[in-house]
Amino acid sequence: MAPLGAVLSGINKHPRSGPIYCSFLGLADDEHDPTFHGGPDKAVHQYCTRHYAEWATLYPKSEGKFGPGGFGENLVVEGEGWDEEGVCVGDVVSISRGEKGGDEGVLLEVSLPRQPCFKITTRFGIKGLAAQTHKLNRTGWYYRILQEGYIEAGMVVRVIKRPNPSWTIARCHELVHRSLERESLVEGLELAALGAEGKGYFARRLTELEERQKPKKRVVWERYTVARKKIEGRVVRLSFDKTEKVAAEEDAKPGSYVRIELPNGLRRAYSVVSGTSYRFDLAIALEPSSRGGSSYVHKSLRIGDELRVSEFVKSVPGVGSASHHVFIVGGIGITAFLALCRKYEADQFSYEVHYAVRSAEDVACREIVEGLRGLVRIYDKSRGERLDVKGVLEGRSWNSQVYVCGPTRMTEAVKLAAQELGVLESEVHYEAFVADVGGDPFTVEVAGRGQQPKDESLKTSLKNPKIGEKPQTLSVGEDQTLLQVLRQAGLEIESSCEVGNCGTCRVKVCSGEVVHRGSGLGEEEKRDWMLSCVSRAVGTLVVDVPEV
């Protein structure tokens, strides 16, 4: 193992001479990170030798880095057919002595396609290289060992059995990263030779396909009871227990939030610090300008109170392709990222936290923050300490992902600094729980038969108003949101976070100029959709409201 950026890695292999013993767990003295590599299904990794020249042509400034061992492979084989198009899951491969090979030697079975991570990107200093290996089907593949023994350079390598000739490594990649073919995914799950990781990918893709085919579901609300309440300065720590115990609990995914419906009728979204679908924890700051949410939680909510809570919604993306992770947070914003920091610790990813507070008393979830093993720096304003966001961005490690959650002034400072430094939009995630929703008034028309949208697929699915009716014309005031106005008009719009993070409330835009706000839509989606909870329009907007 050797330093690779901020982590240790055994990715850079070197030639070995003489016999090397190959056991069920791999080659003797070969080092690797056991978190994602190694084990019986990943005992040996082979890479196609032809790809070295292909990468060098694609990246001519790579300074000769592309060569045997560079991708972490510990088996290099010369000859035709040893690539992702020619190797199949379940192939039994013999490595033995003799011109044609004999019965002695080592037997391997192709178990998995390789899934390169951020270490490939760091190893070669080329952003996006890991994703390119998937896109171009140049990842290599893993073997499990069926018969242990010694191997060395010059031995004969040959396929002696091919039970699944249609299941090439390239086909597996197509299903994992691009195609959603139900029949193929089901068939893939039944492959006896496919390793557990591969079956896990197929199962998740099958679930994704099934979710896409389901009608848009409503937000599910469950009954929870306040089990614990503790005031810590400006922050209240709360634990919620599900009123009716369920047999199966689901862990809250790092970077998730829930919405709670308070007894006073208000609904608010809060980051989940930790927990499961049975018991979870929140930390909520008392906002000086509270409109009744945090004020009620601090002053009126009691242990034993029962209230409705939505299901967990993942908002913060975990970016495994990044070599390093930088968190820039202020005040209670730290709660959005605590679970993600702990996950990165468990996965041995490197990260740093820059946390600005008004005073030491405002540090939220102090015992969790102080227990983090990554680089954590707290900036105490009362002691004259200042968080220089431009300096943090300028000094960040190469191939870093940046996460931001804090007051508007902090967010705007990060956006300005990122723009000045040329940081890509895709490298920064902004999390917010207070939305800027005001702006100039505008008019919205809900598309009907009298106002057909450009998208042909919408012309037979207009439910509000009913086909044949004239389009409704609604006015959105300067202090109103499109979501509020549509609901007031009797149109059913699902929502969740209502601050522009999740994308649940999006509506189809048929025509008009949209002023996009929030992070719930990607750049491609913004061409056809808008977030009705925060985004606004200039002049007149025509939208289609789907049936829910």
N, C-alpha and C positions, 0 to 999 in steps of 0.2 A: 504494500500500500504506500502511496506517495501523495503529497499535497496536490490538490486540483482545485484552484481557486480557494474557497473557504472550507472545503471538505477534503477527506481522504478518499482515494480511489485506487483501484487496481486496474484501471481501464487501459493503461499504456503497456502492452505486453511486449516481450522481447524473445528472440529465438532461443531455443534450448536444444542442446545436443545430447545424444545418448538416450538410452531407454528411460521413460518416465512412466510411473505406475498410474493407471487410470482406474479409480475405484468408483463405486456407485455415487459418490459425492463429487467426482471430478478428478482433475490432474493433481498429482502430488505437488505441494508447495505453491499452488496457484492461489492468489489472493483475490478476494472480491468482497463487496459490501453485501452482507447477508440480508439486509433489509429488503432489497429488490432482486438480488442475484443469488445464485447458488441453490443448493438443494437437489434432490433426485431428478426433478424435471428440467433442471438447468445445469447439469453436470458439465457439459461441454458446449462451447459456442463456436460455430463455423461461419465464416464470411466469404463471399464470392470474390476471388482475386481479380476478376475483370472490373469490379467496381472501383478499384483504386485509381485506375487511369480515367474512368468516367468522372469521378469526383475532381480529379486534378484538372480536367478540361473545363468543368463547370466553375471551379474556383481556382483560376491560374495563379493567384497570389498566396496560395496555401503553403508555399515554401517547402514543398516536398514532404509534408506531414502525412499524406495519404499513402499508407503502405501496410504490409502485414503486421498485425497486432494493434494497429491504431484504433480500431473500433472495439477493442476489448475482446476480440476473438482469440481463442487459444488453440484453434485447429485451422490450418490453411491447407487446402487441397488443390492441386493443379489438375486441369482437365475440363472437358466439356460437360455440361449438364449440372454442374454444381452451382446453381443459382436459385433464386426464389421461384422461378418459373419451372425449374426442373426437379426440385426436391419436394417431396410430399410428406404430409403428416403420417406417421406410422412406418415410413421407410426403415427397414432394418439394414444397417451398414456394418460391413466387416472391415476391420483394419488388421492386416496380417502380413506375414513375410512371404516371399516368393513372387515370381513374375506374375502369376495369375491369382495369387492369394490362396491361402489354405484354410483349414478349419480352425487352426489355432489363432490366437490373437484376441482382440477386443470386439465385442458386438455392441453397437449403439442403435438407438431407435429415435427417430425424429419426433420431438414432443411438442415444440412450441415455436411460433415465430418470435423473433426478438422484438422487444418494444423499447427502443432507445429513449433515454431520458435526457435531462439537461446536461449531464456530464459529457455527452457527445458534443454538444454545442460549446461547452467550456473547453474541452480537449482541443478542438480545432480553432477556437476563436471565431466562429462563424455563427451569427445569430440566425435562429430558425433552422439550423442544420438537422436537429433531431426530427422536426416536422417534415423536412425534405426527405429523410430516409424512409418515412412512412409513405409519403406521396409518391416516391419513385420506386417503391418496393425494393429498397436496398438496405435491409436491416440485418440479414443473416438469420440463423435459426439455432435452436437448442436441441441437444440430445439428452436422453436418459441412458444409463448404462445397463445393458442386459447381461453382459459377461465381462468381468473385470480382467485386467491384464496389463502388460507393458506395451507402450507404443513409442516409436521414434521416427525421425525423418527417413524417408525412403521406403516405408512400408506401403503396401498396396491397399487402396481404399476402394470399395465397390459396394453397390447396392445389391443385396442378395434376396430381398423380399420387398414387394410393394403392394400392400393390401388396399390402399386408398389412392389410386392413380389420379382421381379427379380433384383431390384435396391438396393442391400445391400451397406452398407458403404464400405465394402472391394472392391466391384466392382468399386465404384467411385474412390477409391485410385488407383486401377489398371489403370484406364483410365487417371487419372491426372498425374501419375508418370511413368508408364511403357508402357502401350498398346496404340496403335494408330488405333482404329477401327472406321472407318468413320460412319458406321450405328449406333453404340452405342453412339458416341459423338453427332450425330444429335438427336437421341432419348432422350439423357440426357438433351439436351437443351430445350426439350419440356416438361420436368417434371415440373408441376405447383408448386410442393412443394419445389423444389430445390432452395436454396437461391441465391441471386445475385452473391455472391463470387464464388459459385460452378459453376454457368453458365458462369462466366467469365473465370474460368480455362478451362472449356470444349471448349469455343469459341477459346481460345488461342491454345489449342491442335489441334483443327480442322484447324486453320490457319497454324499451324506448319506442319500438314499432307499435306495440299494443297501446301505449299511452297516446301516440299520435293519432291512432285510429279511433280513440274514444271521443265522444262529444265533450266539449269544454265543460269541466266540472265546476260546480260551485265551491266556494270556500267552506270547508268543514269546521264547525265550531263544536267544542267539547266543554263539559263542565269540570272546573278545577277549583280546589279549595286552597286558600292561603295558609300554608303550614308554618311559615317562619317569616318574621319581619324584624329587621335590625337597622337602626339609623346609624350611619357612619358619616358624620359631617353633613355635607349637602347631598349625600347619596343614601338611598334606602336599598338594602339587600332583601330580596324576596325569594322564597321557595314556594312552588306550587305543586300540589299533589292532585292527580286525577281523582275525581270524586268516585268513579267506578273503576276499580282495579281491572286491568286487562291482562290476559295471559302472556301476550308478546309485547315487549317494549322495544322501541326503536331509538337508537341514539340520535341526538340532535347533530346534524352535520355541521362541521365547523363553518362559521360564517352565516348562520341562520338567524332568523328573527321570528317572533310570533306577534300577533295582534291580540290585545286583550280588550274585552268589552267591560268597562267599569260600571258599577251599579248606578252611576249618575248618567249613563247612556253614552258616554264618550268612548270612542275606539282609538287606541294608540298602538303603534308598532314599537317593539323594543328588541334589542339584540339578546340572544340566548347566550349566557355566560357558560353554562354547562348543563348537562342533564339528559334525560330521556323523555319519551312520550308519556311516561308515568309521573316523573318528578323532574322539574327543571328549575334553574335559578336565573333571576334577572337582577340587574343593578340599575336603578333609575335616579337620575339627578333632579333636584328641585330647580326648575327653571324660573328665573326672576320674572319673566313675562309669561308664565304658565297660563294657558287658557282653560285650565281645569283638569288636565290630565295628570301631570306630575304633582300638582298641588293636592289633588284628591288622594293619590297614592300615598303621599307623605303624611297627610293630616287625617284622612278619614278611613282609609282601608285598614281593616283589622284582621288579625289571625282568626281563621274560621270562616271568613267571608267567602262566599261562593260566587264565581263569575265565569263567563264564557271566554274560551281561548281558541284561537285558530290553530291549524296544523303548522308545523315548522315549514318555513319557506327559506330556501338557500338564496342568499343575496350576494355574498362575497365570493368571487371565484377563486378557487385554489389553482395556481399556475405552476404546474410541475415542471414545465419546460424552462423556467427561470433558474439561473445559477445562484441567485441571492434574492432576498425579499426585504424590502424596506417599508416599515410602517411609520407614518407620520400622523400623529393623533393629538387631539386636545380634549381635556376634560373627560366627560363620560364616553367620548368616542372610542376609548380603549376597549370597551365591552364588545364592540363589533369584531375585534380581531383576537381576543384572548384565546379562544378555542382553536383558531387557525395557527397561532404561534405554538401552542402545545402540540398540535398535530405535526408541524414542521420539525419540532424537537424530536418527536417519536420517529419521524421519517429520516432524521439526520440531515435535514435541509438547513442551510444557514440563513439567518435573518437578523435584523436589527430593529429596535423600536426607539423612536424619538417622540417623547411624551411631554406635552406642554400643559402645565396646570397653573392656576392662580396662586395656590399655596400648597404646602405639603399635605394639608388636610383634605385637599380636593382629589388626591390620588384614589381612584376607584379600584375596588377589589385588591387592596394593597397586598394581601398575602399571596395572591396569584401573580401579580406583577413582580413582586420580589422573588418569587419562586421560579421565574423564567430563567433559563440557562443561556439564552442568547444575549447579545449586546443590547442592554436597555439603558437609555439615558433619559432622566427626568429633568425638565426645565422648570424651575420654580420662579414664577414671575415676581413673587414677593421678595425674593432675594436678588432681583435684578438679572436673572438668567433668561436668555432669549433663544428661542428656537429659530435658527437661520435656515429656512426651508430651501432657499436657493443653494446654500452651501451643502446641505445634505444631498440634494439632487446632483450637484456638480461633483461631489465626492463619492457617489455611489459606485459600487462594483459593477463591472461590465456584465451585461445581460441580467440586470436586476428588474424585478417587478415591484412597483410602488403602490401602496395602499394608503388612502387618506380618509380620515373621518374626524371632523371637528367643526368649530364654528365657521360661518360663511367667510369671514376674513381669512382664516387659515386656508380654506379650500381655494379661494381666489388667488391667494399668494402662490400656492402650489401650481395652479393653472398657468399663471403668468410666468413663473420661473421655468416651468416645463417648456413653455412656448419659446422662451428666450434661449434655452439650452438645446432645443431641438429634440426633446424627449418625445417619442412616439405616443400617440393617444392610447394605443393598445398596451403600453407599458405602465399605465397609471389607472388605478381603479378608485373612484370616488364613492364613498358611502355616506348617505345623509339620512337623517330622521326628522329634519325640519325642512320643509319644502318652501321654495320661493314660488308662489302661485299667482301673484298679482300681475297686472299689466294693462295695456290698452284694451278697451272693449272690442269684441268682434262678434260676427254673426255666423251661425252654423246652420246648414241645411242637412237634414237626414234624408239620404237618397231614397227615392221611391220610383215608381214607374214613370212619374213625370220628370225625374232627373236621374237618368241612367249613369252609373259609374263607368269608368273606362275599362275596368277589369271585367271581362266576359264572365268569369266564374262567379261574380257577385250578382248577376242579373236575375238569377232564379232563386236567390236566397235572401232577398230583402224582406225582413220581418217587421221592421219598425220604420215607417208605418207600413200597413198592409199593402200588397201589390195592388195597384190601381188607384191608390190615394195620392194626392199631391204631397210633395215633400214638406215636412215640417220646417218652419224657420224659427230658430231660437236665438235669443240674445244672451251673450256671456258678458257680465259686468266686469269692471276692473278688479273687484275683490272676489269674484266667483271663479270656479274652475269649470271646465267643460263637463267633467264628471258630475258635479253637483247639478248643473243645468239639465243634463240629460236625464238624471234621476228624477228631478222635479217635474219633468215632462212625462214621467211614467215609463221611461225606457229602462230596461233592465241591463245594468252594466256591472260585471263582477269586478272587484278590486281586492287588494290585499294591503300593501304597505302604504299607499296613497302619498308617497313622497318621491315617486319616480324611480324606485330601485328595481322592482320585480317584473314589471311588464304585464301584469294581470289585466289591467284596465285599458289596454291598448285598443284603439278603434281604427278601422280601415279608412284611409284618406282617398277620396275620389278626385278632388281638385282643391286648389287653394294653397296658400303659403303658410307653412307651419313654423312656429318658433319653438324648436325642440328644447326640452329641459329634462333633467333626470338621466339616469344611466341604464334604464331598463331595456333600451333598444340598441342594437348594433347599427353601424353605419349603413349597411345594406337595408335593414328593416326600416330605417327612417325614410326611405324613399316612398314607402307605401303605408306606413303606420304612424300613429302618434300616441303618446301617453295622455289619456284624458284627465289624469289627476294633477298634472303639473304643466304640460305644454299648452301653448296658446297659438293664435293665428293672427294674420294680418288681413283685415277686411272680412271677406266671406269665405267660409270653408264648407265643403261638401263631404260628409262622412257616411259610411255605412255602419250601422250598429247590428252586429250578429245576434242571432237568437241564442239565448242561454237557458 
